[in-house]
Amino acid sequence: MAAHADYPVRIHVEPAYEGRNRLTTAFRIILAIPHLILVGGPLAVAFAWSATGDDRSYDAGAGGGVIGAVAAVCAIIAWFAIVFTGRLPRGLWSLIAFYLRWRVRAAAYTSLLRDEYPPFGDAPYPATVDLVQSDTPRNRVTVAFRIILAIPHLIVIALLGVAWFFSTVIAWFAILLTGRFPQGLHRFGVDVLQWNIRVEAYVLLLYDEYPPFSLE
């Protein structure tokens, strides 16, 4: 397992505690709808393993929006490519990374971590994610069993997602009443977002390093 500081997926959200925009906060979920349709909400499972009788397959999750569904399909293709050739085609890697970068920006906005409206596509924004493509040979064994290996993280993310939802509701009221986002809740939201994006990057096969179990 990689050390937390060395893990190849790390998000950066510029702190925004004081002077928050109460008007856009009040209608945030409505304003975020276009992004929710395209890249989903703050928490999403990119794709999941399903088994019914003898029919076993990967299913695209609904939580990642339209582009998330495309990224899930790319990950399925990437799964076969890695298992049979030991490499992930650069085009598939780039498309999945594009989706994750957009998700970070949209999630930061939807969960009130930032007030600036996120761009559609790649553009500067005060919420970013570090994603660097590596030429290191891929681990075919962990790729073959990726969904199974990710199950512990998916369970933890589901539980953290509930806590994040309630902390965001509290922050929503705090911003409307005081114009301020409590610092502890902001830090918690950033940490949960980072854990979620790390697991998504792992499930979508961008990296083989197992994500750390940590709220940094």
C-alpha positions as YAML, in Angstrom:
chain: A
units: angstrom
residues:
- id: 1
  name: MET
  ca: [0.00, 0.00, 0.00]
- id: 2
  name: ALA
  ca: [1.36, 3.40, -0.94]
- id: 3
  name: ALA
  ca: [2.07, 5.98, 1.71]
- id: 4
  name: HIS
  ca: [-0.67, 8.59, 1.85]
- id: 5
  name: ALA
  ca: [1.57, 11.43, 0.66]
- id: 6
  name: ASP
  ca: [2.86, 9.33, -2.22]
- id: 7
  name: TYR
  ca: [-0.51, 8.19, -3.52]
- id: 8
  name: PRO
  ca: [-0.85, 9.30, -7.16]
- id: 9
  name: VAL
  ca: [-4.32, 10.84, -6.71]
- id: 10
  name: ARG
  ca: [-4.56, 13.99, -4.58]
- id: 11
  name: ILE
  ca: [-7.16, 16.74, -4.70]
- id: 12
  name: HIS
  ca: [-6.64, 20.40, -3.87]
- id: 13
  name: VAL
  ca: [-9.52, 22.68, -2.85]
- id: 14
  name: GLU
  ca: [-8.64, 26.25, -1.96]
- id: 15
  name: PRO
  ca: [-10.20, 27.02, 1.44]
- id: 16
  name: ALA
  ca: [-13.35, 29.13, 1.35]
- id: 17
  name: TYR
  ca: [-14.62, 29.76, 4.88]
- id: 18
  name: GLU
  ca: [-15.64, 33.41, 5.07]
- id: 19
  name: GLY
  ca: [-17.77, 35.69, 2.88]
- id: 20
  name: ARG
  ca: [-19.70, 32.91, 1.22]
- id: 21
  name: ASN
  ca: [-22.39, 33.61, -1.38]
- id: 22
  name: ARG
  ca: [-25.69, 33.03, 0.42]
- id: 23
  name: LEU
  ca: [-27.85, 33.39, -2.69]
- id: 24
  name: THR
  ca: [-26.11, 30.75, -4.81]
- id: 25
  name: THR
  ca: [-25.82, 28.54, -1.73]
- id: 26
  name: ALA
  ca: [-29.57, 28.68, -1.21]
- id: 27
  name: PHE
  ca: [-30.20, 27.38, -4.73]
- id: 28
  name: ARG
  ca: [-27.03, 25.31, -5.12]
- id: 29
  name: ILE
  ca: [-28.67, 21.99, -5.93]
- id: 30
  name: ILE
  ca: [-30.73, 23.61, -8.70]
- id: 31
  name: LEU
  ca: [-27.76, 25.47, -10.14]
- id: 32
  name: ALA
  ca: [-25.72, 22.25, -10.13]
- id: 33
  name: ILE
  ca: [-28.26, 20.21, -12.13]
- id: 34
  name: PRO
  ca: [-26.42, 20.45, -15.50]
- id: 35
  name: HIS
  ca: [-23.25, 19.13, -13.88]
- id: 36
  name: LEU
  ca: [-25.16, 16.46, -11.96]
- id: 37
  name: ILE
  ca: [-26.56, 15.17, -15.25]
- id: 38
  name: LEU
  ca: [-23.13, 15.09, -16.87]
- id: 39
  name: VAL
  ca: [-20.80, 13.88, -14.11]
- id: 40
  name: GLY
  ca: [-23.04, 12.94, -11.20]
- id: 41
  name: GLY
  ca: [-23.16, 14.02, -7.59]
- id: 42
  name: PRO
  ca: [-20.36, 14.33, -5.03]
- id: 43
  name: LEU
  ca: [-20.37, 10.57, -4.37]
- id: 44
  name: ALA
  ca: [-20.73, 7.97, -7.09]
- id: 45
  name: VAL
  ca: [-19.76, 4.39, -7.80]
- id: 46
  name: ALA
  ca: [-18.41, 4.35, -11.33]
- id: 47
  name: PHE
  ca: [-19.38, 0.78, -12.09]
- id: 48
  name: ALA
  ca: [-20.30, -2.28, -10.10]
- id: 49
  name: TRP
  ca: [-20.08, -6.05, -10.32]
- id: 50
  name: SER
  ca: [-23.45, -7.75, -10.64]
- id: 51
  name: ALA
  ca: [-24.27, -11.43, -10.62]
- id: 52
  name: THR
  ca: [-27.66, -13.00, -11.35]
- id: 53
  name: GLY
  ca: [-27.59, -16.74, -11.71]
- id: 54
  name: ASP
  ca: [-24.94, -17.57, -14.28]
- id: 55
  name: ASP
  ca: [-24.98, -14.07, -15.77]
- id: 56
  name: ARG
  ca: [-22.06, -12.05, -14.43]
- id: 57
  name: SER
  ca: [-21.21, -8.65, -15.85]
- id: 58
  name: TYR
  ca: [-20.04, -5.11, -15.17]
- id: 59
  name: ASP
  ca: [-22.84, -2.54, -14.96]
- id: 60
  name: ALA
  ca: [-22.35, 1.19, -15.32]
- id: 61
  name: GLY
  ca: [-23.49, 3.04, -12.21]
- id: 62
  name: ALA
  ca: [-26.07, 5.79, -12.32]
- id: 63
  name: GLY
  ca: [-24.19, 8.03, -9.93]
- id: 64
  name: GLY
  ca: [-21.57, 9.26, -12.37]
- id: 65
  name: GLY
  ca: [-23.83, 10.96, -14.88]
- id: 66
  name: VAL
  ca: [-23.65, 10.67, -18.65]
- id: 67
  name: ILE
  ca: [-19.89, 11.16, -18.88]
- id: 68
  name: GLY
  ca: [-19.43, 8.82, -15.94]
- id: 69
  name: ALA
  ca: [-21.27, 6.11, -17.90]
- id: 70
  name: VAL
  ca: [-18.88, 6.69, -20.80]
- id: 71
  name: ALA
  ca: [-15.93, 6.47, -18.38]
- id: 72
  name: ALA
  ca: [-17.32, 3.18, -17.04]
- id: 73
  name: VAL
  ca: [-17.49, 1.75, -20.56]
- id: 74
  name: CYS
  ca: [-13.91, 2.91, -21.14]
- id: 75
  name: ALA
  ca: [-12.89, 1.14, -17.92]
- id: 76
  name: ILE
  ca: [-14.51, -2.10, -19.09]
- id: 77
  name: ILE
  ca: [-12.57, -1.89, -22.36]
- id: 78
  name: ALA
  ca: [-9.44, -1.00, -20.37]
- id: 79
  name: TRP
  ca: [-9.97, -4.08, -18.17]
- id: 80
  name: PHE
  ca: [-9.71, -6.38, -21.18]
- id: 81
  name: ALA
  ca: [-6.78, -4.40, -22.60]
- id: 82
  name: ILE
  ca: [-4.79, -4.62, -19.36]
- id: 83
  name: VAL
  ca: [-5.59, -8.26, -18.63]
- id: 84
  name: PHE
  ca: [-4.60, -9.37, -22.13]
- id: 85
  name: THR
  ca: [-1.82, -6.90, -23.00]
- id: 86
  name: GLY
  ca: [-0.64, -5.49, -19.68]
- id: 87
  name: ARG
  ca: [-1.19, -1.88, -20.73]
- id: 88
  name: LEU
  ca: [-3.92, 0.78, -20.67]
- id: 89
  name: PRO
  ca: [-4.32, 2.69, -23.97]
- id: 90
  name: ARG
  ca: [-3.52, 6.38, -23.49]
- id: 91
  name: GLY
  ca: [-6.77, 7.50, -25.09]
- id: 92
  name: LEU
  ca: [-8.86, 5.57, -22.55]
- id: 93
  name: TRP
  ca: [-6.72, 6.86, -19.67]
- id: 94
  name: SER
  ca: [-7.13, 10.46, -20.84]
- id: 95
  name: LEU
  ca: [-10.90, 10.20, -21.17]
- id: 96
  name: ILE
  ca: [-11.33, 8.68, -17.70]
- id: 97
  name: ALA
  ca: [-9.00, 11.33, -16.23]
- id: 98
  name: PHE
  ca: [-11.03, 14.06, -17.97]
- id: 99
  name: TYR
  ca: [-14.16, 12.72, -16.29]
- id: 100
  name: LEU
  ca: [-12.54, 12.64, -12.83]
- id: 101
  name: ARG
  ca: [-11.17, 16.19, -13.12]
- id: 102
  name: TRP
  ca: [-14.63, 17.45, -14.06]
- id: 103
  name: ARG
  ca: [-16.18, 15.45, -11.21]
- id: 104
  name: VAL
  ca: [-13.89, 17.07, -8.65]
- id: 105
  name: ARG
  ca: [-14.86, 20.57, -9.78]
- id: 106
  name: ALA
  ca: [-18.59, 19.75, -9.92]
- id: 107
  name: ALA
  ca: [-18.53, 17.94, -6.57]
- id: 108
  name: ALA
  ca: [-16.72, 20.82, -4.87]
- id: 109
  name: TYR
  ca: [-19.42, 23.19, -6.12]
- id: 110
  name: THR
  ca: [-22.39, 20.94, -5.34]
- id: 111
  name: SER
  ca: [-21.16, 20.20, -1.81]
- id: 112
  name: LEU
  ca: [-20.62, 23.94, -1.13]
- id: 113
  name: LEU
  ca: [-16.83, 23.71, -0.87]
- id: 114
  name: ARG
  ca: [-16.59, 26.52, -3.46]
- id: 115
  name: ASP
  ca: [-19.01, 29.18, -4.76]
- id: 116
  name: GLU
  ca: [-17.55, 29.69, -8.25]
- id: 117
  name: TYR
  ca: [-19.60, 27.98, -10.95]
- id: 118
  name: PRO
  ca: [-17.52, 25.13, -12.41]
- id: 119
  name: PRO
  ca: [-16.59, 25.14, -16.09]
- id: 120
  name: PHE
  ca: [-17.98, 22.60, -18.52]
- id: 121
  name: GLY
  ca: [-14.89, 20.58, -19.40]
- id: 122
  name: ASP
  ca: [-11.28, 21.40, -18.61]
- id: 123
  name: ALA
  ca: [-10.58, 24.92, -17.37]
- id: 124
  name: PRO
  ca: [-8.98, 26.54, -14.31]
- id: 125
  name: TYR
  ca: [-10.94, 26.16, -11.07]
- id: 126
  name: PRO
  ca: [-9.99, 26.37, -7.38]
- id: 127
  name: ALA
  ca: [-10.68, 22.64, -6.97]
- id: 128
  name: THR
  ca: [-8.30, 20.32, -8.82]
- id: 129
  name: VAL
  ca: [-7.04, 16.75, -8.78]
- id: 130
  name: ASP
  ca: [-3.52, 15.52, -9.53]
- id: 131
  name: LEU
  ca: [-3.61, 12.68, -12.06]
- id: 132
  name: VAL
  ca: [-0.34, 11.67, -13.68]
- id: 133
  name: GLN
  ca: [-0.13, 8.84, -16.18]
- id: 134
  name: SER
  ca: [2.65, 6.38, -15.46]
- id: 135
  name: ASP
  ca: [4.48, 4.01, -17.80]
- id: 136
  name: THR
  ca: [4.88, 1.44, -15.02]
- id: 137
  name: PRO
  ca: [3.77, -2.06, -16.13]
- id: 138
  name: ARG
  ca: [0.24, -2.80, -14.97]
- id: 139
  name: ASN
  ca: [-0.66, -5.46, -12.42]
- id: 140
  name: ARG
  ca: [-2.92, -7.85, -14.33]
- id: 141
  name: VAL
  ca: [-3.90, -9.84, -11.24]
- id: 142
  name: THR
  ca: [-5.22, -6.87, -9.24]
- id: 143
  name: VAL
  ca: [-6.91, -5.51, -12.36]
- id: 144
  name: ALA
  ca: [-8.67, -8.84, -12.95]
- id: 145
  name: PHE
  ca: [-10.14, -8.72, -9.42]
- id: 146
  name: ARG
  ca: [-10.43, -4.94, -9.11]
- id: 147
  name: ILE
  ca: [-14.10, -4.72, -8.12]
- id: 148
  name: ILE
  ca: [-13.71, -7.37, -5.44]
- id: 149
  name: LEU
  ca: [-10.62, -5.64, -4.04]
- id: 150
  name: ALA
  ca: [-12.48, -2.31, -3.95]
- id: 151
  name: ILE
  ca: [-15.43, -3.60, -1.90]
- id: 152
  name: PRO
  ca: [-14.05, -2.52, 1.53]
- id: 153
  name: HIS
  ca: [-13.56, 1.02, 0.21]
- id: 154
  name: LEU
  ca: [-17.02, 1.10, -1.37]
- id: 155
  name: ILE
  ca: [-18.57, 0.19, 1.98]
- id: 156
  name: VAL
  ca: [-16.61, 2.88, 3.83]
- id: 157
  name: ILE
  ca: [-17.44, 5.49, 1.18]
- id: 158
  name: ALA
  ca: [-21.15, 4.71, 1.49]
- id: 159
  name: LEU
  ca: [-20.98, 5.30, 5.26]
- id: 160
  name: LEU
  ca: [-18.87, 8.43, 4.88]
- id: 161
  name: GLY
  ca: [-21.29, 9.68, 2.24]
- id: 162
  name: VAL
  ca: [-24.12, 9.67, 4.79]
- id: 163
  name: ALA
  ca: [-22.00, 11.66, 7.24]
- id: 164
  name: TRP
  ca: [-20.93, 14.05, 4.47]
- id: 165
  name: PHE
  ca: [-24.55, 14.64, 3.46]
- id: 166
  name: PHE
  ca: [-25.54, 15.68, 6.97]
- id: 167
  name: SER
  ca: [-22.40, 17.80, 7.43]
- id: 168
  name: THR
  ca: [-23.19, 19.58, 4.15]
- id: 169
  name: VAL
  ca: [-26.77, 20.25, 5.28]
- id: 170
  name: ILE
  ca: [-25.39, 21.78, 8.48]
- id: 171
  name: ALA
  ca: [-22.94, 23.86, 6.42]
- id: 172
  name: TRP
  ca: [-25.81, 24.98, 4.17]
- id: 173
  name: PHE
  ca: [-27.70, 26.41, 7.12]
- id: 174
  name: ALA
  ca: [-24.50, 27.91, 8.57]
- id: 175
  name: ILE
  ca: [-23.74, 29.74, 5.31]
- id: 176
  name: LEU
  ca: [-27.31, 31.05, 4.96]
- id: 177
  name: LEU
  ca: [-27.36, 32.32, 8.55]
- id: 178
  name: THR
  ca: [-23.77, 33.52, 9.00]
- id: 179
  name: GLY
  ca: [-22.17, 33.65, 5.54]
- id: 180
  name: ARG
  ca: [-19.47, 31.30, 6.81]
- id: 181
  name: PHE
  ca: [-18.58, 27.64, 6.16]
- id: 182
  name: PRO
  ca: [-17.35, 26.02, 9.42]
- id: 183
  name: GLN
  ca: [-13.70, 25.12, 8.92]
- id: 184
  name: GLY
  ca: [-13.96, 21.62, 10.38]
- id: 185
  name: LEU
  ca: [-16.88, 20.69, 8.13]
- id: 186
  name: HIS
  ca: [-15.06, 22.10, 5.11]
- id: 187
  name: ARG
  ca: [-11.97, 20.00, 5.86]
- id: 188
  name: PHE
  ca: [-14.12, 16.91, 6.34]
- id: 189
  name: GLY
  ca: [-15.83, 17.47, 2.98]
- id: 190
  name: VAL
  ca: [-12.49, 17.84, 1.18]
- id: 191
  name: ASP
  ca: [-11.15, 14.67, 2.81]
- id: 192
  name: VAL
  ca: [-14.22, 12.58, 1.92]
- id: 193
  name: LEU
  ca: [-14.11, 13.89, -1.64]
- id: 194
  name: GLN
  ca: [-10.46, 12.90, -1.93]
- id: 195
  name: TRP
  ca: [-11.15, 9.39, -0.63]
- id: 196
  name: ASN
  ca: [-14.01, 9.01, -3.10]
- id: 197
  name: ILE
  ca: [-11.96, 10.20, -6.09]
- id: 198
  name: ARG
  ca: [-9.04, 7.94, -5.15]
- id: 199
  name: VAL
  ca: [-11.34, 4.93, -5.09]
- id: 200
  name: GLU
  ca: [-12.98, 5.93, -8.36]
- id: 201
  name: ALA
  ca: [-9.57, 6.25, -10.00]
- id: 202
  name: TYR
  ca: [-8.71, 2.79, -8.66]
- id: 203
  name: VAL
  ca: [-11.99, 1.21, -9.78]
- id: 204
  name: LEU
  ca: [-11.75, 2.89, -13.18]
- id: 205
  name: LEU
  ca: [-8.28, 1.32, -13.55]
- id: 206
  name: LEU
  ca: [-6.19, 4.48, -13.78]
- id: 207
  name: TYR
  ca: [-3.87, 3.14, -11.06]
- id: 208
  name: ASP
  ca: [-2.96, -0.16, -9.45]
- id: 209
  name: GLU
  ca: [-1.84, 1.25, -6.08]
- id: 210
  name: TYR
  ca: [-4.42, 0.36, -3.43]
- id: 211
  name: PRO
  ca: [-6.02, 3.53, -1.96]
- id: 212
  name: PRO
  ca: [-5.22, 4.28, 1.68]
- id: 213
  name: PHE
  ca: [-7.92, 4.02, 4.32]
- id: 214
  name: SER
  ca: [-7.51, 7.55, 5.56]
- id: 215
  name: LEU
  ca: [-9.21, 10.90, 5.99]
- id: 216
  name: GLU
  ca: [-6.20, 13.17, 5.57]
...
